[in-house]
Amino acid sequence: MNKTIGILAHVDAGKTTFSEQLLYYTKSIKQRGRVDHKDAFLDSHQIERQRGITVFTDQGMFSYGDSRYYLIDTPGHADFSPEMERGIQAMDYAVIIISAVEGIEGQTEMVWELLRKHGVPCFFFINKIDRIGADVQQAVRDIRSTFGVDVCDITDALTENGAMNEELAEFVAERDEALLERYMEAGYDRESWLAVLRRLIQDNAVYPYASGSALQGIGIESFLQKLDLLSITDYSSEEPFSGRVYRIRHDEQGTRITFVKALGGTLKVRDTLQYGDAENPVSEKITQIRVYNGREFRAVERIEAGELFAVTGLSMAAVGDGLGNLKEKSVYELLPTLKSKVILEPSVNKKEALRYFKILNAEDPSLNVLWEESLQEIQIHVMGRIQLEVLELLIKERFNLTVSFDKPEILYKETIETETIGYGHFEPLKHYAEVHLRIQPGERDSGIQFENACHADDLSFGNQNLVRHHLFERDHHGLLTGSPLTDVIVTLLTGRAHNKHTSGGDFREATYRALRQGLEKANNLLLEPYYQFKIKVELDQLGRVISDLQQAHGSYDAPRTEGDKAILTGKVPVATFMDYGSELASFTHGRGALSLTFAGYDRCHNEHEVIERIGYNKDADPAYSSSSIFCAKGQGYTVPWDEAEGKMHCL
């Protein structure tokens, strides 16, 4: 049986140490490494060892019982959370490590939300029970109150052969009606109870936990035995191959390595794989299959469903792509809220530097590398300053290129408050396309949604699909700051083509102009990213925190108390709060706790100030025009957006 388990936690909770212990106990590695000793097997990159944190998702392999395990060790630092999310989609089960001293911390809550979104069953391991101040039961209470879930202790209540004590047996029976009836009539039997507990875990109805110390090796082997007993997978190798790309890397020779989770079927070297969407299908031959353990790999001829592996030969596959029978592409929740300009030395060839950044972008699509032609500069999206520091080291190491980055700026977005209809017409000589779009406000953080109310008698299905394609082929600029447009529902109402003169790019021009013309008439809004925060301080520090939140334009719920501590939750702009952690640590002398998770976008607290500072000129954007082009007497002429509606052919 093939099983993929992921190890996730807040930074410094002991995640990598726990992973090392699993690999050591199963004889996959000969000695246990430690992050602080800079010799961890799964923190194999030089940058990780220098900084003492996990930066890249890495994987190990081991066999236990009748199963082959693929172990994914993910970054714990918030700046590398998109890397962690990509790893989550390859997991069958997750093990969340929680410190028995610190309890649930900010990144743990983000991890939990992502695991719930992707439906990954979870086990908890409460770590560091050997430390002064450890309180396992408080950590369990934290899990129950923060996540609102049913948890069961398997540390001593479940034996290695699957027998349960009375308390655990009753816990399981109470969550299955048929089993409870059987329990009342005939009592407990091991196999029936195990089968139900496995199903409850797989259905995310119950979450087992155990406790121990990864550093001291306490409870690790016992936990593995129970994890093996309670985890099941049902992959089938008898169907056509399907898989998902969860990671891209380039080896030292520059070869593109595509990491894949096999979800069904088998794959052999020299097989041809199909991927891409219906409009741009790609078919390429697999030239090599690799199975990785840390940085080492062995080449194999064939893999089966449930395995994690890597291939060479796929030149265009992107992270999240479905392969073979799987057509659906993954959607990722965690997106950067900051952008930064790349600063190059005068002697550096900018196009060559851009090529290097494009390689990094293939590996981490959240970077969203952009060449700004008008400014002749490279821009990237990032999660935070630590990520920029790591990128500097990475680019120097891999490409021998010295770069620095401008101070990160907030990534703003724009939307509309009122419904409008946009009209676009593109008719220079021997070209023709007209598009009418209804643009409505959408729900917050819904992105751009497309609906179609156009009749095939007005516009062929092929041209209707072109309009849809052009809406999603790139970010569209809002009018206030030139930031990406979001949270709108765009409906194609009607359009027109010409049998002879319409060519490929005409509907792109008409669609962009219709969208832009509609925005000119709407009430536009500037949006900024927000944090969901949780702050825990001593009661006499609560007033200071509330004052800080008010100054930061945050909103908060009524404070609640826990012993001599006050807990405050709410929302606050990223722009005003991204550096608050150090301030809180200073005035609480390190005893205050701050948890920040991305809470999406909402109305900008200082819209006019930001618009003025950015100074975007909507009429001078080289990528867009709100006007339409019509043709008369064999010549195209431009009609301003506010006069274009009266000249449309479909009205």
N, C-alpha and C positions, 0 to 999 in steps of 0.2 A: 504494500500500500504506500503510495506517495503522499506525503503531507508537507505543506509549507506553513511554517509558524513564524510570526513576526514578533520581535521584541521591541517594545515601545515604552517610553517614559519621559518625564521631565529631565532636563539636563542634570547630571550628577546623582541620579537616583540609583545608579548601579547597573544600568542596562548592558553595557559592553562587558563588564565583569561577569554578569550572569550568563551571557552568551558564551564567554570563554570557558566557564565552568561546564556548561552543557557539552561543548566540544571536547573538553578534556575527559570528562567522565565516560564519554562514548568512544574514547581513543581516536578521535578525529585529529586531535593535535597532541603533541607529546608533552608540552608544558603550558601552564596557564600564564597568559600575559595580563598586564594591568595597564589601565589608561595612564595612571600617574607614573608608572615606570617606563612609559613610552614603548612598550613591546607587545601591545594587544594584537592578536592575530587578525581580528576583523577591522582594527584601525590601522590598516596596512599602508596608507598613504603617508608620505613624509610630512605633509601639512597637518594631518590629524595628530601625528605623534608630537610635532612641535607645539601645537596649541592645546593638546590634551582633551580634544573634543571630537566626537564623530561628526564628520561633514558629509560623507558620501554613504549611501545605502550599500552595504556589503553583504555577501552571503557566504554561509558555510554549509557543509554537508555532514550528516552522520547517519548511522544506522542504529536502530534500537528496536528490540523485539522483532516483529515481522514487517516493520515499516522503514522506509527510507525518508529521512527528514531533510528538508531544505530550510535553513535558518536565515532569516533576514534581520540584520541589525540596522536600525534606522537612526538618523540624527535625532538628538533630543533638544537641540537649540532652536528657538523659534525662527531664527534667520534661515534655517535649512528645512523648514517644515514642508515646502512643496516637494522636496526630495523624499521626505517621509511619506507624504500622501501617495506618491507614485508607487512606492513599495507596498503600501497597504492593499492595492488592488491585486497583488499577486498572492495574498495570504489566504490560507484556509482557516487558520486560527491565530489569535493574537494573545501574547502574554504582556500584560501591563504591569510594569514594575513600579511600586509605590514605596517610598521611604517610610519606615515605621517612626522616624523622628520628625521629618518635615510634613508628612501626610500628602494630601493631594495638592499639587502646585499647578501654576497656570498652564503649562504645556500639556499636562495630563488631561486637562479639561478639553483642550483642542483635539488631542489624540482621541479621546472618547467620542466627541462629536463626529469625527471623520470615520471612526470604526462603525458607528451607528448608521451613518449615511451609506456606507458600503456594505452593511449587514454582516460584518465579520464577527464570529463568536469569540468570546474573550475569557481568559483566565487571569486572575490577579495573583501576583507574588509580592507579598509585603516583605520588603528587604530591610537590611541593617538592624535586625533584632538584637545584635551584639553591641549596639551603640548606646551610650548614656542618653536617656530621654526617650528611648524607643517605647512606643505604646501601640501594640498590634490592634487592640480592641478599639482604640480611638481612630486608627486608620480605617478599620472596618465600618465604624459609624460614619466616618467621612464619605466612604464609598456609597453607603446607603443613602445618606442625606443629599450628597452632591449629585449623584447619578440616578437616584430613585429606583434602584434595582434590587432584585432578590439575589442575595449571595449566600453561599454555603461553604463552610470550612471543611476542607478535605485533608488538612495537615495530619490529624490523627483519626478523624471520623471514617476515613476510607483506607482500607489496607491495600497492599500492593497487588493482591489477587482479586480485589474488587468487592470484598465484604464491607458492609456498612454497619456502623453502630446504630443504636435505636433512634437516636436523634436525627441522623441524616436520613435513615430509612423513612421516618415519618415525614420529614421535610419533603422528600421526593414524592411520597404517596399523596400528600396533600395537594400537589400540583398536577395530578392526573386522576381523573374521576374513576376510570376503570381500575387503575392500580390501587386506589384507596379502598374500593369495594373488595378487591382481592385480598388486601391487607387485613381488612376486618374479618373476612371469612377464613382465610388459610394462612395468614401471616406472611412474613418476608421470605422471598427467595432471591438469590444473588443475581441471576441472569436477567430476570424481568426488571428488577430495579436498575441494573446497569443500563439496559436498553432504553429505559425511560429517561434516565439522567442524561445519557448521551444525546437523546433527541431534544430534551429541554435546553441543553447547552447549545446544540446546533441551531435551534430556533430562537436563540437569544432571549430565552425566558428565564434562565438561571445562569449565574456567574460564579464558578467555584473559586476559592482562594486558598492559598497556603502561605506560610511564613517561613523565613529563614535568613541566612546571611550569605550573599553571593561571595563576599570577600573571604569569609572563613569556610565556605563550602558547606554550610549548614543547611540542610533541607533541600538541596538541589537535586540529588539523585532520587529522593523520595518523590519530589514534585514531578520529575521527568517520568517516573513509573506511572504516576496517576494521570499525567497528561496523555501518555501513550494509551492508557486504558480507556480514557473518556473521549478521545478524538477519533473521528471516523471521516473518511472521504469515499466518494463513489464515482470516481472518474472512469470513463469507458474508452478503451482503445479500439473498440470495434466500429467506430463511426468515422466519417471523414475528419481530417485534421482541422482543429480550430485552436487559436491561441491569441494572447494579447501581449503587445510590447509594453514592458514596464520600465525599461532603462536603456539608454544608449551610451556607449563609451567608444573611445578610439584607443587602440593599443599603441605601443611604442613605435611601431612602423607606420602609424597613421591609418591602419585598417579600421573600418567602421564595424563595431561589434554591437549587435542588436540582441538584447536580453528579452526572453520570452517565457511566459507561463503557458504550458500546454494544457488546454482545457478539455480536449477530446481528441481521439484518434492517435495516429503515430506519424512521425516525420523522419525521413531518411536523407542522408547527404545526396545531393543532386536532384532532390525533388524540387518541383516548381511551386512557388507560393504566390497566391493572389492576395492583394490588399488594395487599399485606396477606396474612394467612393465611386458611385455609379458613373459620375461624369469623368473621373480621372482614374480608371482602373490601372493597376500596375501588376506585372507578372515577372518574377525573377527567380533564378535558380539558387538553391542553397549550396554554397561551396564548402562549408565546414560547419560542424556542430561541436560546440564546446560545453563541457560541464565544469563549472567553476567551484573551487573551494578556496575562499579568500582571493588572493591574486593569482593563484595557481589554477591551471585548467588541464583537463585531458580531452583529447578529441575522441568522439564516439561516432558510430555510423548511424545510430538510430535512437530516437527517444520516444517515450510513451506519454499518454495523458497523465496529468498531475505533476510532471517534472518541470523544474526550472532549468533553463539552458540558455545558451547564446549561439547565434549563428553569424556567419559572414556571408555576404552576397546580396543583402537587402540594402540598396543604396538610398532609398527614399522613405523607408518606414519611419514613422515618428512615434514618440512616446504616447501611449494610449491607443494606438491603432489596433484594430482587430485584424487577424490573419486567417487565411483559409476560409472556413465556413462562418467565422465570426465577422460580421460586417460593422457592428456598432463600435463607435469610437468613444473612449472614456471622456468624461467631463470632470475637470478638476475644480475643487472648491477653493483652495488656497491660492490667492493671487497677490502679488506684491502691491504695496500701497505707496511705494517710493520710486522715484526715477533719478538717475544720475548721468552726468555727461562724462565720457571717457576723455581723460587728458593725456595726449600723446606728446612725446618729445618732438621738436621741429624736424628732426632728421628721419622720423618714422614715416613710411609709406602708409597713408590712411587706408587705401584699398586693401593692402596686405593685412593690416591690423583688423579690418572689417572681416576678412576671410577667417582669421583666427577666432573672432567673436562669434561668427556664424557656426563654427565647429562647437563652441561651448553652448550655443543656443540649441543645437540639436540634442545635446546631452541634458540641458536644463531649459525646456521651452518657456518657463516662467520668466527668463531673462528678457524675452521679447526684444531682442537686439534690433535697433532701428538705425538706418543711415539717414540722417536729416540733410538732404541735398542742399537746401537753401543756406544752412549754417555750416555745411561741410564738417559735420561732427557725428560721432557714434553715441547713441543713447541707449541705456539699458534700464530695466526695471529690477528692483531689488526689495528684499524684505527688511534689511537693516544694515547698520554699519559694519557688523562683524562679517557679513557676507562680502562686503566690498574689500575688507582686509584680506580675506581668504582668496578672493578673485585676483588681487594684486600678486599674491604669492604663486597662485596657480598659473597665471599667464607668464610670469617670469620663468617658472620651472618648465612649463611645457613648450613655450614658444620663444623663450629667451627675449621677451619683450617687456620693457619697463613701462608700466602705465600707472597712473593715479586716477582718482575719481573726484569730481566736483562734489560739494556738499549735497547729500540727497534732498530732493524736493518731493513734496506731496504729489501723488498722482490724482488729479481731479477728474471728474466725469460730469457729463451734462445730460439733462433730460428736459421734458416739457410738462407744463401744468394743464394745458388746454388742448382739446382735440382740434385737428386741422386737416385740410386736404392740400397735398402738394402736387404741382403740375410740372412736368418736364418734357420738353420737345427738343429734338436734335435733328436738324435738317439742313446741314450744309449741302452743297451740290453733290448729288449722287449718293446721299445718305438719308436715312429716315427712321425715326423711332419716336413714339410718344408714350408716356407713362403717367397714370394718375394714381396717387397713393393716399390712403387715409392714414394719418399718424395720430395715435392715441396714447395717453400716459399709461404705462404699465405698472405692475407692482414693483416695489423697491427691490433691487438686486435681481431682477428677472432678465436683464439683458435686452437684446432686440429679438422680438418674436415676429414671425411672419404668418399672415393669413391671406387667403386668396378668395376673392369674390368676383373674379374676372371670368366672363363667359368665353368659351372656346371660339364662338362666332366672332368675337371681337379681336382676340389674340390667341394664336396657336399655343398649345401646351408647351412646345419647345421654347417659345419666346417668354411665356409665363415663367418657366423654370430659369430662364436667363435673368429675369428681373430678381427672382429669389437668390440666385447665385451671386449677383452683384451686390445685393444687400449684405451678404455674409462674407464676402471675399476679403474684407478689410475693416478696420475700425473707421467709423465715420466721425468727422469733426463736428462738434457743436459750435454755435455762433458766438458764445461769450468768451471763451478762452482757447478754442481750438482743441479742447479735450474730447476724449471719446464719448460718443452718444450712447446712452443706455436707457433701460427701463421704458421702452416704447413698444407698442404693437403696431406694426406696419402692415396694412392690408392693400393688396393690389386690387384696385377697383376696375380699371379698364386700361386699354392701351391700343396702339395701332402700329402695324408694320407695313412695309411696301414690298410687293412681290419681287420687284426688280432691284430696288436701291438699298434695302436694309441689309447691313453686314454686321459681323460679329460684335464690334465695339460700340455700335449705335445704342444698344439698350443699356450698356454701362453708362454712357453719357446721359441718356434720358432719365435713367433711374437716379443717378447722383443728383441731377438737377431738380427732379421732382422732390426728393427728400429734402434738399437744401431750401427749395422754394417754400415747402411746408413749414420748415423751421423758422423761416423769416416771418411767418404770420402767427407763430405760436408764442406763448409765454414761456420763455426758456428759464431753466433753473440750473444753478451750479451745485454739484454734489461733492462731498469730501468723505474720505474713509473714517470710520468710527471704531473704537475699541469697546468691547463689553468688559468692564472691569470688576474685580472683586478685591477689596482692600480690607486687611485685618490689622487693627492697631489696638493699643491700650485705650481704655475709655477716655482718659484725659487728653488723648491726641486726636480724638474724633473731630473736634471743632476746627482744628488746623486743616485736616483733610477735607472737610466740607467746604471751607473757605477756598482751598486750592482748586477744588472741583468747580466751584462757581466761577472762579477766575479763568478756568480752562474751558468754560462754556459746556460743562458736562451736566447730565441729569442723573438723579440717583433715587433709589427706592428708600423707604423708611429704614433707618439703621436697625440692626438686631444685635443682641448681645449674646456672648457665649462665655460664661464665667466672667473674667475681668477684661475680656476683649470685646471690641465693637467690630461688626462686619458691615461693610457698605458695598452695595452693588449698583450698577447703572451703566450708562453709555457716555462716552466722551470723545471728542475729535482726536484722531491720531496726531494731527499737527500740533496740538497744544499739550499732548500728554506722552509723547514718545520717549521723552527723557525723564519722566517723573520717577522712575525706579530709583535712580541715584539720589534724588532729593528726598524720597521717602526713607531710604536707608540711612541717610544722614541724620534727619531729625528724630528717627526712632532708634538710632544707634544699632541698626541692623535687625531689630526685632519686629519691624512691620513686614507684612506679607502683601505682595501685589501680584495679582493674576490678570493678564491682558489677553483677550482673544479677539480676533477680527470679527466685527459685528456688521460688516457690509457698509454700504454708502447711504448717506442721508444729506439733507440740505446743509450747505456750507454755512458756517457760523459767521464768516466775514466775507461774504460774496463780493461786495463792491471793492473791498481792498484787494482781493485776489485778482479780480478782473482788471483793475487798474495796474497792478504790478506786472501781470503777464503781458498786457498790452497787445492782445491779439487783434489783428485787422481782418475781419471776415471777408472784406472785399478784395483782399490781396493774397488769399490762400491759393497757392499754385495748384493744389489738388482739387479744388472745388470752385464751382460757380453757381449762383442762384438763378442766373438768367437762362433763357432758352434761345435756341437758334432756329429761325424759320428761313424759308427760301422764297424769293420772288424775282421774276425776270432773270432766272439762271444764276442768281447770287444769294449766298447766305447772309443774313443780317441778325444782329443780336437784339433781343427784346428783354428789358429789365424785368426782374422777378415780379414787381408789383403791377406790371402791365401784361404779363404772359398769359394769365388765365383767360382773358378775353379773346385770345387768338388760337386757343387749343382746338384741334380738329375733332376731338371726341365729345365735345360739349354741344 
